[in-house]
Amino acid sequence: MWDGPHAPTIGPDDALDMLAAGFERCRNEQLALDSIAPTPLEMWSTADLLAERQRVHAVLNEAPRDRATDLAALATARHEAARNVIDRRLEVAKLECRIRPWRERRQPDHDLAHAHLRLDEGERRVERLDHEIAGLEASQHRRASHLAAHAADAVELAEIDRVLGRRLHDQIVRVVNDPPAYITKTLGTRPPSGELDRQWVTAVIDIERYRQDHDITDRRTTLGTQPPASDTFARLDWQRANWAIDDARERLVPTAPSAARPAPQPRVPSLDIGL
């Protein structure tokens, strides 16, 4: 970011252009949403939004994964390999131009042979890197083409996340202000203040996020019924959420005192009567 006395100034025309570009982008996103979902997404049920989000995720995930970081690393390696080749070519040129003692001129030039070998290895490395870079560039082009073809899906996904995020926020506010039974029986009543209060609210947020992500509407249970063993990932999510609740309960809900054992009777000193 530019800063200080040399920072470029933005004139009125530039500001208007930026504002117009922003309006155009918003308009295009709205047109994309209108073409996808004639019914506003705010009117969709949470279950339908979750299903649509899963579908869009699947479509977008069909794009090749982003290899920009790998491509940058290969470009750096290629640059270093190319410089190494230049050094080895210079080494070969120096060896070829040197004057050998006349007694060694009829003998094989091992130094020059080894220099040529190192040069060949360096050039082959550059070729391999060029091949890998070309493959990654092609993959990145396929990714960009796929995402461009599904730009409307990406816009819809962002809108779905926005709607679900607002619903989750509203639900958390309601639950924190008026905790339902599935919260109080799990976490207890809300602590008055302090660190325990923050931990209680955090636990509520985690519970409500899980309930929304898995469309749990049953108010008798905290996380709904355990998913079947055939659904491995859902079952693992459910188990992790339960472990998190157990950890929160240990911090928030005081353990019930165990049944106290009867206090031992005081020992009465015995009388030694010499028997």
KOLVEX-431922 format. One record per residue: residue in three letters; z, y, x of N, C-alpha, C in turn. Coordinates in Angstrom, 1 decimal. Layout:
residues N
PT,type,n.w,n.v,n.u,ca.w,ca.v,ca.u,c.w,c.v,c.u
PT,ALA,Z,Y,X,Z,Y,X,Z,Y,X
...
end
This chain:
residues 275
PT,type,n.w,n.v,n.u,ca.w,ca.v,ca.u,c.w,c.v,c.u
PT,MET,0.0,-1.2,0.9,0.0,0.0,0.0,0.0,1.2,0.9
PT,TRP,-0.8,2.2,0.5,-0.9,3.5,1.3,0.4,4.3,1.0
PT,ASP,0.8,5.0,2.0,2.0,5.9,1.8,1.9,6.9,2.8
PT,GLY,2.7,8.1,2.6,2.7,9.1,3.6,1.7,10.2,3.4
PT,PRO,1.5,11.1,4.4,0.6,12.2,4.2,-0.9,11.7,4.2
PT,HIS,-1.2,10.5,4.7,-2.6,10.1,4.8,-2.9,9.2,3.5
PT,ALA,-2.0,9.1,2.6,-2.3,8.3,1.4,-3.5,8.9,0.6
PT,PRO,-4.5,8.1,0.1,-5.6,8.6,-0.6,-5.2,9.2,-1.9
PT,THR,-5.7,10.3,-2.3,-5.4,10.9,-3.6,-6.3,10.4,-4.6
PT,ILE,-5.8,10.3,-5.8,-6.6,9.9,-7.0,-6.8,11.1,-7.9
PT,GLY,-8.1,11.4,-8.0,-8.5,12.5,-8.8,-8.5,12.2,-10.3
PT,PRO,-8.7,13.2,-11.1,-8.7,13.0,-12.6,-9.8,12.0,-13.0
PT,ASP,-11.0,12.1,-12.4,-12.1,11.2,-12.7,-11.7,9.8,-12.4
PT,ASP,-11.1,9.6,-11.2,-10.7,8.2,-10.9,-9.6,7.7,-11.9
PT,ALA,-8.7,8.5,-12.3,-7.7,8.1,-13.2,-8.3,7.7,-14.6
PT,LEU,-9.3,8.5,-15.0,-10.0,8.1,-16.3,-10.8,6.8,-16.1
PT,ASP,-11.4,6.6,-15.0,-12.1,5.4,-14.8,-11.2,4.2,-14.8
PT,MET,-10.0,4.3,-14.2,-9.0,3.2,-14.2,-8.5,3.0,-15.6
PT,LEU,-8.3,4.1,-16.3,-7.8,3.9,-17.7,-8.8,3.2,-18.6
PT,ALA,-10.1,3.6,-18.4,-11.2,3.0,-19.2,-11.3,1.5,-18.8
PT,ALA,-11.2,1.2,-17.5,-11.3,-0.2,-17.1,-10.2,-1.0,-17.8
PT,GLY,-9.0,-0.4,-17.8,-7.9,-1.1,-18.5,-8.1,-1.3,-19.9
PT,PHE,-8.6,-0.3,-20.6,-8.9,-0.5,-22.0,-10.0,-1.6,-22.3
PT,GLU,-11.0,-1.6,-21.4,-12.1,-2.6,-21.5,-11.5,-4.0,-21.3
PT,ARG,-10.6,-4.1,-20.3,-10.1,-5.4,-20.1,-9.3,-5.9,-21.2
PT,CYS,-8.4,-5.0,-21.8,-7.6,-5.4,-23.0,-8.5,-5.7,-24.1
PT,ARG,-9.6,-5.0,-24.3,-10.6,-5.2,-25.4,-11.2,-6.6,-25.2
PT,ASN,-11.6,-6.9,-24.0,-12.3,-8.2,-23.8,-11.3,-9.4,-24.0
PT,GLU,-10.0,-9.2,-23.6,-9.0,-10.2,-23.9,-8.8,-10.4,-25.4
PT,GLN,-8.8,-9.3,-26.1,-8.6,-9.4,-27.5,-9.7,-10.1,-28.2
PT,LEU,-11.0,-9.7,-27.8,-12.2,-10.4,-28.3,-12.1,-11.9,-28.0
PT,ALA,-11.7,-12.2,-26.8,-11.6,-13.7,-26.5,-10.6,-14.4,-27.4
PT,LEU,-9.5,-13.7,-27.6,-8.5,-14.3,-28.5,-9.0,-14.5,-29.9
PT,ASP,-9.7,-13.4,-30.4,-10.2,-13.5,-31.8,-11.2,-14.6,-31.9
PT,SER,-12.0,-14.8,-30.9,-13.0,-15.9,-31.0,-12.4,-17.2,-30.9
PT,ILE,-11.3,-17.4,-30.3,-10.6,-18.7,-30.1,-9.8,-19.0,-31.4
PT,ALA,-9.0,-18.0,-31.7,-8.0,-18.3,-32.8,-8.1,-17.2,-33.9
PT,PRO,-8.9,-17.5,-34.9,-9.0,-16.5,-36.0,-7.7,-16.1,-36.6
PT,THR,-6.8,-17.1,-36.7,-5.4,-16.8,-37.1,-4.6,-16.4,-36.0
PT,PRO,-3.9,-15.2,-36.1,-3.1,-14.8,-34.9,-2.1,-15.8,-34.5
PT,LEU,-1.9,-15.9,-33.2,-1.0,-16.9,-32.6,0.4,-16.8,-33.1
PT,GLU,0.8,-15.5,-33.4,2.1,-15.3,-33.9,2.4,-16.1,-35.2
PT,MET,1.3,-16.4,-35.9,1.5,-17.1,-37.2,1.5,-18.6,-36.9
PT,TRP,1.2,-19.1,-35.8,1.3,-20.5,-35.5,2.7,-21.1,-35.4
PT,SER,2.9,-22.3,-35.8,4.2,-22.9,-35.6,4.4,-23.2,-34.1
PT,THR,5.7,-23.3,-33.7,6.0,-23.6,-32.3,5.3,-25.0,-31.9
PT,ALA,5.3,-25.9,-32.8,4.7,-27.2,-32.4,3.2,-27.1,-32.2
PT,ASP,2.6,-26.3,-33.0,1.1,-26.1,-32.8,0.9,-25.3,-31.5
PT,LEU,1.7,-24.4,-31.2,1.5,-23.6,-29.9,1.8,-24.5,-28.7
PT,LEU,2.8,-25.4,-28.8,3.0,-26.3,-27.7,1.8,-27.2,-27.5
PT,ALA,1.3,-27.7,-28.6,0.1,-28.6,-28.5,-1.1,-27.9,-27.9
PT,GLU,-1.3,-26.7,-28.4,-2.5,-25.9,-27.9,-2.3,-25.6,-26.4
PT,ARG,-1.0,-25.3,-26.0,-0.8,-25.0,-24.6,-1.0,-26.2,-23.7
PT,GLN,-0.6,-27.4,-24.2,-0.9,-28.6,-23.4,-2.4,-28.8,-23.3
PT,ARG,-3.1,-28.6,-24.4,-4.6,-28.8,-24.3,-5.2,-27.9,-23.4
PT,VAL,-4.9,-26.6,-23.4,-5.5,-25.6,-22.5,-5.1,-25.9,-21.0
PT,HIS,-3.8,-26.3,-20.8,-3.4,-26.7,-19.5,-4.3,-27.8,-19.0
PT,ALA,-4.6,-28.8,-19.8,-5.4,-29.9,-19.4,-6.8,-29.5,-19.0
PT,VAL,-7.4,-28.5,-19.8,-8.7,-28.0,-19.6,-8.7,-27.3,-18.2
PT,LEU,-7.8,-26.4,-18.0,-7.8,-25.6,-16.8,-7.5,-26.5,-15.6
PT,ASN,-6.7,-27.5,-15.8,-6.3,-28.4,-14.6,-7.5,-29.3,-14.2
PT,GLU,-8.6,-29.3,-15.0,-9.8,-30.0,-14.6,-10.5,-29.3,-13.4
PT,ALA,-10.2,-28.1,-13.2,-10.8,-27.4,-12.1,-10.2,-27.9,-10.8
PT,PRO,-11.1,-28.0,-9.7,-10.5,-28.4,-8.4,-9.3,-27.5,-8.0
PT,ARG,-8.4,-28.1,-7.3,-7.2,-27.4,-7.0,-7.5,-26.3,-6.0
PT,ASP,-6.7,-25.2,-6.0,-7.0,-24.1,-5.1,-6.7,-24.5,-3.7
PT,ARG,-7.8,-24.3,-2.9,-7.7,-24.7,-1.5,-7.8,-23.4,-0.6
PT,ALA,-7.5,-22.3,-1.1,-7.6,-21.0,-0.3,-6.8,-21.1,0.9
PT,THR,-5.5,-21.6,0.8,-4.7,-21.6,2.0,-5.3,-22.6,3.1
PT,ASP,-5.7,-23.8,2.6,-6.4,-24.7,3.6,-7.6,-24.1,4.2
PT,LEU,-8.4,-23.4,3.4,-9.6,-22.8,3.9,-9.3,-21.7,5.0
PT,ALA,-8.3,-20.9,4.7,-7.9,-19.9,5.7,-7.4,-20.6,7.0
PT,ALA,-6.6,-21.7,6.9,-6.2,-22.4,8.1,-7.3,-23.0,8.9
PT,LEU,-8.3,-23.5,8.2,-9.5,-24.1,8.8,-10.3,-23.0,9.5
PT,ALA,-10.4,-21.8,8.9,-11.1,-20.7,9.5,-10.4,-20.3,10.8
PT,THR,-9.1,-20.3,10.8,-8.4,-19.9,12.0,-8.6,-20.9,13.1
PT,ALA,-8.5,-22.2,12.7,-8.8,-23.3,13.7,-10.2,-23.2,14.2
PT,ARG,-11.1,-22.9,13.4,-12.5,-22.8,13.8,-12.7,-21.7,14.8
PT,HIS,-12.1,-20.6,14.5,-12.1,-19.4,15.5,-11.6,-19.8,16.8
PT,GLU,-10.4,-20.5,16.8,-9.8,-20.9,18.1,-10.7,-21.9,18.8
PT,ALA,-11.3,-22.9,18.1,-12.2,-23.9,18.7,-13.4,-23.2,19.3
PT,ALA,-14.0,-22.2,18.6,-15.2,-21.5,19.1,-14.9,-20.8,20.4
PT,ARG,-13.7,-20.2,20.5,-13.3,-19.5,21.7,-13.1,-20.5,22.8
PT,ASN,-12.6,-21.7,22.5,-12.4,-22.7,23.5,-13.8,-23.2,24.0
PT,VAL,-14.8,-23.3,23.1,-16.1,-23.7,23.5,-16.7,-22.7,24.5
PT,ILE,-16.5,-21.4,24.2,-17.0,-20.4,25.1,-16.4,-20.5,26.5
PT,ASP,-15.1,-20.8,26.5,-14.4,-21.0,27.8,-14.9,-22.2,28.6
PT,ARG,-15.2,-23.2,27.8,-15.7,-24.5,28.5,-17.2,-24.3,29.0
PT,ARG,-18.0,-23.5,28.2,-19.3,-23.2,28.7,-19.3,-22.4,30.0
PT,LEU,-18.3,-21.5,30.0,-18.2,-20.7,31.2,-17.8,-21.5,32.4
PT,GLU,-16.9,-22.5,32.1,-16.4,-23.4,33.2,-17.6,-24.2,33.7
PT,VAL,-18.4,-24.7,32.8,-19.6,-25.5,33.2,-20.6,-24.6,34.0
PT,ALA,-20.8,-23.4,33.6,-21.7,-22.5,34.3,-21.2,-22.2,35.7
PT,LYS,-19.9,-22.1,35.9,-19.3,-21.8,37.2,-19.5,-23.0,38.1
PT,LEU,-19.3,-24.2,37.5,-19.4,-25.4,38.3,-20.8,-25.7,38.7
PT,GLU,-21.8,-25.4,37.8,-23.2,-25.5,38.1,-23.7,-24.6,39.2
PT,CYS,-23.1,-23.4,39.3,-23.5,-22.4,40.2,-22.8,-22.5,41.6
PT,ARG,-21.8,-23.2,41.7,-21.0,-23.3,42.9,-21.8,-24.0,44.0
PT,ILE,-21.5,-23.7,45.2,-22.1,-24.4,46.3,-21.2,-25.5,46.8
PT,ARG,-21.7,-26.7,46.7,-20.9,-27.9,47.2,-21.1,-28.1,48.7
PT,PRO,-20.1,-28.6,49.3,-20.4,-29.0,50.8,-21.5,-30.0,50.9
PT,TRP,-22.3,-29.9,51.9,-23.5,-30.7,52.0,-23.2,-32.2,52.0
PT,ARG,-22.0,-32.6,52.5,-21.7,-34.0,52.5,-21.4,-34.6,51.1
PT,GLU,-21.1,-33.7,50.1,-20.8,-34.1,48.8,-22.0,-34.0,47.8
PT,ARG,-23.1,-33.4,48.3,-24.2,-33.1,47.4,-24.9,-34.4,46.9
PT,ARG,-24.8,-35.4,47.7,-25.4,-36.7,47.2,-24.5,-37.5,46.4
PT,GLN,-23.2,-37.1,46.3,-22.2,-37.8,45.5,-22.2,-37.3,44.0
PT,PRO,-21.8,-38.1,43.1,-21.7,-37.6,41.7,-20.7,-36.4,41.6
PT,ASP,-21.0,-35.5,40.8,-20.2,-34.3,40.6,-19.2,-34.6,39.5
PT,HIS,-18.1,-35.2,39.8,-17.1,-35.6,38.8,-16.5,-34.3,38.0
PT,ASP,-16.3,-33.3,38.7,-15.8,-32.1,38.1,-16.7,-31.6,37.0
PT,LEU,-18.0,-31.5,37.4,-19.0,-31.0,36.4,-19.1,-32.0,35.3
PT,ALA,-19.1,-33.3,35.5,-19.2,-34.3,34.5,-18.1,-34.1,33.5
PT,HIS,-16.8,-34.0,34.0,-15.7,-33.8,33.1,-15.8,-32.5,32.4
PT,ALA,-16.3,-31.5,33.0,-16.4,-30.2,32.3,-17.4,-30.3,31.1
PT,HIS,-18.6,-31.1,31.4,-19.5,-31.3,30.3,-18.9,-32.1,29.2
PT,LEU,-18.1,-33.1,29.5,-17.4,-33.9,28.5,-16.5,-33.1,27.7
PT,ARG,-15.7,-32.2,28.3,-14.8,-31.3,27.5,-15.6,-30.3,26.7
PT,LEU,-16.7,-29.9,27.2,-17.6,-29.0,26.3,-18.2,-29.7,25.1
PT,ASP,-18.6,-31.0,25.3,-19.1,-31.8,24.2,-18.0,-32.0,23.2
PT,GLU,-16.8,-32.3,23.6,-15.7,-32.5,22.7,-15.4,-31.2,21.9
PT,GLY,-15.4,-30.1,22.6,-15.2,-28.8,21.9,-16.3,-28.5,20.8
PT,GLU,-17.5,-28.8,21.2,-18.6,-28.5,20.3,-18.6,-29.4,19.1
PT,ARG,-18.2,-30.7,19.3,-18.1,-31.6,18.2,-16.9,-31.2,17.2
PT,ARG,-15.9,-30.7,17.8,-14.8,-30.2,17.0,-15.2,-29.0,16.1
PT,VAL,-16.0,-28.1,16.7,-16.5,-27.0,15.9,-17.4,-27.5,14.8
PT,GLU,-18.2,-28.5,15.1,-19.1,-29.0,14.0,-18.3,-29.7,12.9
PT,ARG,-17.2,-30.4,13.3,-16.4,-31.0,12.3,-15.7,-29.9,11.4
PT,LEU,-15.2,-28.9,12.0,-14.6,-27.8,11.3,-15.6,-27.1,10.4
PT,ASP,-16.8,-26.9,10.9,-17.8,-26.3,10.0,-18.1,-27.2,8.8
PT,HIS,-18.2,-28.5,9.0,-18.4,-29.4,7.9,-17.2,-29.3,6.9
PT,GLU,-16.0,-29.3,7.4,-14.8,-29.3,6.5,-14.8,-27.9,5.7
PT,ILE,-15.1,-26.8,6.4,-15.1,-25.5,5.8,-16.2,-25.5,4.7
PT,ALA,-17.4,-26.0,5.0,-18.4,-26.0,4.0,-18.0,-26.8,2.7
PT,GLY,-17.3,-27.9,2.9,-16.8,-28.7,1.8,-15.8,-27.9,1.0
PT,LEU,-14.8,-27.3,1.7,-13.8,-26.5,0.9,-14.4,-25.3,0.2
PT,GLU,-15.4,-24.7,0.9,-16.1,-23.5,0.2,-16.8,-24.0,-1.1
PT,ALA,-17.4,-25.2,-1.0,-18.1,-25.7,-2.2,-17.0,-26.0,-3.3
PT,SER,-15.9,-26.6,-2.9,-14.8,-26.8,-3.8,-14.3,-25.6,-4.5
PT,GLN,-14.2,-24.5,-3.7,-13.7,-23.2,-4.2,-14.7,-22.6,-5.2
PT,HIS,-16.0,-22.8,-4.9,-17.0,-22.3,-5.8,-17.0,-23.1,-7.1
PT,ARG,-16.8,-24.4,-7.0,-16.7,-25.2,-8.3,-15.5,-24.8,-9.1
PT,ARG,-14.4,-24.5,-8.4,-13.1,-24.0,-9.1,-13.4,-22.7,-9.8
PT,ALA,-14.0,-21.8,-9.0,-14.3,-20.4,-9.6,-15.2,-20.6,-10.8
PT,SER,-16.2,-21.4,-10.7,-17.1,-21.6,-11.8,-16.4,-22.2,-13.0
PT,HIS,-15.6,-23.2,-12.8,-14.9,-23.8,-13.9,-13.9,-22.8,-14.6
PT,LEU,-13.2,-22.0,-13.8,-12.3,-21.1,-14.4,-13.0,-19.9,-15.1
PT,ALA,-14.2,-19.6,-14.5,-15.0,-18.5,-15.2,-15.5,-19.0,-16.5
PT,ALA,-15.9,-20.3,-16.6,-16.4,-20.8,-17.8,-15.3,-21.0,-18.9
PT,HIS,-14.0,-21.1,-18.4,-12.9,-21.2,-19.4,-12.0,-20.0,-19.3
PT,ALA,-12.6,-18.8,-19.0,-11.7,-17.6,-19.0,-11.1,-17.3,-20.3
PT,ALA,-11.7,-17.6,-21.4,-11.1,-17.4,-22.7,-9.9,-18.3,-22.9
PT,ASP,-9.9,-19.5,-22.4,-8.8,-20.4,-22.5,-7.6,-19.8,-21.7
PT,ALA,-7.9,-19.3,-20.5,-6.8,-18.7,-19.7,-6.2,-17.5,-20.4
PT,VAL,-7.0,-16.7,-21.1,-6.5,-15.6,-21.9,-5.6,-16.1,-23.0
PT,GLU,-6.1,-17.2,-23.7,-5.3,-17.7,-24.8,-4.0,-18.3,-24.2
PT,LEU,-4.0,-19.0,-23.1,-2.8,-19.5,-22.5,-1.8,-18.4,-22.2
PT,ALA,-2.2,-17.3,-21.7,-1.3,-16.2,-21.4,-0.7,-15.7,-22.7
PT,GLU,-1.5,-15.6,-23.8,-1.0,-15.1,-25.0,0.0,-16.1,-25.6
PT,ILE,-0.3,-17.4,-25.5,0.7,-18.4,-26.0,2.0,-18.3,-25.3
PT,ASP,1.9,-18.2,-24.0,3.2,-18.0,-23.2,3.9,-16.8,-23.6
PT,ARG,3.2,-15.7,-23.9,3.9,-14.5,-24.4,4.6,-14.7,-25.7
PT,VAL,3.9,-15.4,-26.7,4.5,-15.6,-28.0,5.7,-16.5,-27.9
PT,LEU,5.5,-17.6,-27.1,6.6,-18.5,-27.0,7.8,-17.9,-26.2
PT,GLY,7.5,-17.0,-25.3,8.6,-16.4,-24.5,9.4,-15.4,-25.4
PT,ARG,8.7,-14.7,-26.3,9.4,-13.8,-27.2,10.2,-14.6,-28.2
PT,ARG,9.7,-15.8,-28.7,10.4,-16.6,-29.6,11.7,-17.1,-28.9
PT,LEU,11.5,-17.6,-27.7,12.7,-18.1,-27.0,13.7,-17.0,-26.8
PT,HIS,13.3,-15.8,-26.5,14.2,-14.7,-26.3,15.0,-14.4,-27.6
PT,ASP,14.3,-14.4,-28.7,14.9,-14.1,-30.0,15.9,-15.2,-30.3
PT,GLN,15.5,-16.5,-30.1,16.4,-17.6,-30.4,17.6,-17.6,-29.5
PT,ILE,17.5,-17.3,-28.2,18.7,-17.2,-27.4,19.6,-16.1,-27.8
PT,VAL,19.1,-15.0,-28.2,20.0,-13.9,-28.7,20.7,-14.4,-30.0
PT,ARG,20.1,-15.0,-30.9,20.7,-15.5,-32.1,21.8,-16.5,-31.7
PT,VAL,21.5,-17.5,-30.8,22.5,-18.5,-30.5,23.7,-17.9,-29.8
PT,VAL,23.4,-17.0,-28.9,24.6,-16.4,-28.1,25.5,-15.6,-29.1
PT,ASN,24.9,-14.9,-30.0,25.7,-14.1,-30.9,26.4,-14.9,-32.0
PT,ASP,25.7,-16.0,-32.4,26.3,-16.9,-33.4,26.0,-18.4,-33.1
PT,PRO,26.8,-18.9,-32.1,26.6,-20.2,-31.6,26.6,-21.3,-32.7
PT,PRO,25.6,-22.1,-32.8,25.6,-23.2,-33.8,26.5,-24.3,-33.3
PT,ALA,26.7,-25.3,-34.2,27.6,-26.4,-33.9,27.1,-27.2,-32.6
PT,TYR,25.8,-27.4,-32.5,25.4,-28.2,-31.3,25.7,-27.5,-30.0
PT,ILE,25.9,-26.2,-30.0,26.3,-25.5,-28.8,27.8,-25.6,-28.6
PT,THR,28.6,-25.3,-29.6,30.0,-25.2,-29.4,30.6,-26.6,-29.1
PT,LYS,30.0,-27.6,-29.7,30.6,-29.0,-29.5,30.2,-29.5,-28.1
PT,THR,29.2,-28.8,-27.5,28.8,-29.2,-26.1,29.4,-28.4,-25.1
PT,LEU,29.4,-27.0,-25.3,29.8,-26.1,-24.3,31.1,-25.4,-24.6
PT,GLY,31.6,-25.6,-25.8,32.8,-24.9,-26.3,32.4,-23.5,-26.7
PT,THR,33.4,-22.8,-27.1,33.2,-21.4,-27.6,32.9,-20.5,-26.4
PT,ARG,32.3,-19.4,-26.6,31.9,-18.5,-25.5,33.1,-17.9,-24.9
PT,PRO,33.2,-18.0,-23.5,34.3,-17.4,-22.9,34.3,-15.9,-23.1
PT,PRO,35.4,-15.2,-23.0,35.5,-13.8,-23.3,34.7,-12.9,-22.3
PT,SER,34.7,-13.2,-21.0,34.0,-12.4,-20.0,34.1,-13.1,-18.7
PT,GLY,33.5,-12.5,-17.7,33.6,-13.0,-16.4,32.6,-14.0,-16.0
PT,GLU,32.8,-14.8,-14.9,31.9,-15.7,-14.4,31.7,-16.9,-15.4
PT,LEU,32.7,-17.3,-16.1,32.6,-18.4,-17.1,31.6,-18.0,-18.2
PT,ASP,31.7,-16.7,-18.6,30.8,-16.2,-19.6,29.4,-16.3,-19.2
PT,ARG,29.1,-15.9,-17.9,27.7,-15.9,-17.4,27.2,-17.4,-17.3
PT,GLN,28.1,-18.3,-16.9,27.7,-19.7,-16.8,27.4,-20.3,-18.2
PT,TRP,28.2,-19.8,-19.2,28.0,-20.3,-20.6,26.7,-19.8,-21.1
PT,VAL,26.3,-18.6,-20.9,25.1,-18.0,-21.4,23.9,-18.7,-20.6
PT,THR,24.0,-19.0,-19.3,23.0,-19.6,-18.6,22.8,-21.0,-19.1
PT,ALA,23.8,-21.7,-19.5,23.7,-23.1,-20.0,23.0,-23.0,-21.4
PT,VAL,23.3,-22.0,-22.2,22.7,-21.9,-23.5,21.2,-21.6,-23.3
PT,ILE,20.8,-20.8,-22.3,19.4,-20.5,-22.1,18.7,-21.8,-21.7
PT,ASP,19.3,-22.6,-20.8,18.7,-23.9,-20.4,18.5,-24.8,-21.6
PT,ILE,19.5,-24.9,-22.5,19.4,-25.8,-23.6,18.3,-25.3,-24.6
PT,GLU,18.3,-24.0,-24.9,17.3,-23.5,-25.8,15.8,-23.6,-25.2
PT,ARG,15.7,-23.4,-23.9,14.4,-23.6,-23.3,13.9,-25.0,-23.4
PT,TYR,14.8,-26.0,-23.2,14.5,-27.4,-23.3,14.1,-27.7,-24.8
PT,ARG,14.9,-27.2,-25.7,14.6,-27.4,-27.1,13.3,-26.9,-27.6
PT,GLN,12.9,-25.7,-27.1,11.6,-25.2,-27.4,10.5,-25.9,-26.7
PT,ASP,10.6,-26.2,-25.5,9.6,-26.9,-24.7,9.3,-28.3,-25.3
PT,HIS,10.3,-28.9,-26.0,10.1,-30.2,-26.5,10.1,-30.2,-28.1
PT,ASP,10.1,-29.0,-28.6,10.1,-28.8,-30.1,11.2,-29.6,-30.8
PT,ILE,12.4,-29.4,-30.3,13.6,-30.0,-30.9,14.1,-29.1,-32.0
PT,THR,14.1,-29.5,-33.2,14.5,-28.7,-34.4,15.8,-29.3,-35.0
PT,ASP,16.2,-30.5,-34.5,17.4,-31.2,-35.0,18.6,-30.4,-34.6
PT,ARG,19.4,-29.8,-35.5,20.6,-29.0,-35.2,21.8,-29.8,-35.1
PT,ARG,21.7,-31.2,-35.3,22.9,-32.0,-35.2,23.1,-32.5,-33.8
PT,THR,22.0,-32.5,-33.0,22.1,-32.9,-31.6,21.7,-31.8,-30.7
PT,THR,22.1,-31.8,-29.5,21.8,-30.7,-28.5,20.4,-30.8,-28.0
PT,LEU,20.0,-32.0,-27.6,18.7,-32.2,-27.0,17.8,-33.2,-27.7
PT,GLY,18.2,-33.5,-28.9,17.4,-34.5,-29.7,17.7,-35.9,-29.2
PT,THR,17.0,-36.9,-29.8,17.1,-38.3,-29.4,16.5,-38.5,-28.1
PT,GLN,16.9,-39.6,-27.4,16.4,-39.9,-26.1,14.9,-40.4,-26.3
PT,PRO,14.0,-39.9,-25.5,12.6,-40.4,-25.6,12.5,-41.9,-25.3
PT,PRO,11.5,-42.5,-25.8,11.3,-44.0,-25.5,11.1,-44.2,-24.0
PT,ALA,11.3,-45.4,-23.6,11.2,-45.8,-22.2,9.7,-45.7,-21.8
PT,SER,8.8,-45.8,-22.7,7.4,-45.8,-22.4,6.9,-44.4,-22.0
PT,ASP,7.6,-43.3,-22.4,7.3,-41.9,-22.0,8.2,-41.6,-20.9
PT,THR,7.8,-41.9,-19.7,8.6,-41.8,-18.5,9.0,-40.4,-18.2
PT,PHE,8.0,-39.5,-18.2,8.3,-38.1,-17.9,9.2,-37.4,-18.9
PT,ALA,9.0,-37.6,-20.2,9.8,-37.0,-21.2,11.2,-37.6,-21.1
PT,ARG,11.3,-38.8,-20.8,12.7,-39.5,-20.6,13.4,-38.9,-19.4
PT,LEU,12.7,-38.6,-18.3,13.3,-38.1,-17.1,13.7,-36.6,-17.4
PT,ASP,12.9,-35.8,-18.1,13.3,-34.5,-18.5,14.6,-34.5,-19.3
PT,TRP,14.6,-35.4,-20.3,15.8,-35.5,-21.1,17.0,-35.9,-20.3
PT,GLN,16.9,-36.8,-19.4,18.0,-37.2,-18.6,18.5,-36.1,-17.7
PT,ARG,17.6,-35.3,-17.1,18.0,-34.2,-16.2,18.7,-33.1,-17.0
PT,ALA,18.2,-32.9,-18.2,18.8,-31.9,-19.1,20.2,-32.3,-19.4
PT,ASN,20.4,-33.6,-19.7,21.8,-34.1,-20.0,22.7,-34.0,-18.8
PT,TRP,22.2,-34.2,-17.6,23.0,-34.1,-16.4,23.4,-32.6,-16.2
PT,ALA,22.5,-31.7,-16.5,22.8,-30.3,-16.3,23.9,-29.9,-17.4
PT,ILE,23.8,-30.4,-18.6,24.8,-30.1,-19.6,26.2,-30.7,-19.2
PT,ASP,26.2,-31.9,-18.6,27.4,-32.5,-18.2,28.1,-31.6,-17.1
PT,ASP,27.2,-31.1,-16.2,27.8,-30.2,-15.1,28.4,-29.0,-15.7
PT,ALA,27.6,-28.4,-16.7,28.1,-27.1,-17.3,29.4,-27.4,-18.0
PT,ARG,29.5,-28.5,-18.7,30.7,-28.8,-19.5,31.9,-29.0,-18.6
PT,GLU,31.7,-29.6,-17.4,32.8,-29.7,-16.5,33.4,-28.4,-16.1
PT,ARG,32.5,-27.4,-16.0,33.0,-26.1,-15.6,33.5,-25.3,-16.7
PT,LEU,33.0,-25.5,-17.9,33.4,-24.6,-19.1,34.4,-25.2,-20.0
PT,VAL,34.4,-26.5,-20.2,35.3,-27.1,-21.2,36.5,-27.7,-20.4
PT,PRO,37.7,-27.2,-20.7,38.9,-27.7,-20.0,39.1,-29.2,-20.4
PT,THR,39.4,-30.0,-19.4,39.6,-31.4,-19.8,40.9,-31.6,-20.5
PT,ALA,40.8,-32.5,-21.5,42.0,-32.8,-22.3,43.0,-33.5,-21.4
PT,PRO,44.3,-33.0,-21.5,45.3,-33.7,-20.7,45.5,-35.1,-21.1
PT,SER,45.6,-36.0,-20.1,45.8,-37.4,-20.3,47.2,-37.6,-20.9
PT,ALA,47.3,-38.7,-21.6,48.7,-39.1,-22.1,49.7,-39.2,-21.0
PT,ALA,50.7,-38.3,-21.1,51.6,-38.3,-20.0,52.5,-39.5,-20.0
PT,ARG,52.8,-40.0,-18.9,53.7,-41.2,-18.8,55.1,-40.7,-19.0
PT,PRO,56.0,-41.5,-19.6,57.4,-41.1,-19.8,58.0,-40.7,-18.4
PT,ALA,58.7,-39.7,-18.5,59.3,-39.2,-17.2,60.4,-40.3,-16.8
PT,PRO,60.4,-40.5,-15.5,61.4,-41.5,-15.0,62.8,-41.1,-15.3
PT,GLN,63.6,-42.0,-15.6,65.0,-41.7,-15.9,65.7,-41.3,-14.6
PT,PRO,66.6,-40.3,-14.7,67.3,-40.0,-13.4,68.2,-41.1,-13.0
PT,ARG,68.2,-41.3,-11.7,69.0,-42.4,-11.1,70.5,-42.1,-11.1
PT,VAL,71.2,-43.0,-11.7,72.7,-42.7,-11.8,73.3,-43.4,-10.6
PT,PRO,74.0,-42.7,-9.8,74.7,-43.4,-8.6,75.6,-44.5,-9.1
PT,SER,75.4,-45.6,-8.4,76.3,-46.8,-8.8,77.6,-46.6,-8.1
PT,LEU,78.6,-47.3,-8.6,80.0,-47.2,-8.1,80.1,-48.5,-7.2
PT,ASP,80.5,-48.3,-6.0,80.7,-49.4,-5.1,82.2,-49.8,-5.3
PT,ILE,82.3,-51.0,-5.9,83.7,-51.5,-6.1,84.0,-52.6,-5.2
PT,GLY,83.1,-52.8,-4.2,83.4,-53.8,-3.2,83.2,-55.2,-3.6
PT,LEU,82.4,-55.4,-4.6,82.1,-56.8,-5.0,80.8,-57.3,-4.3
end
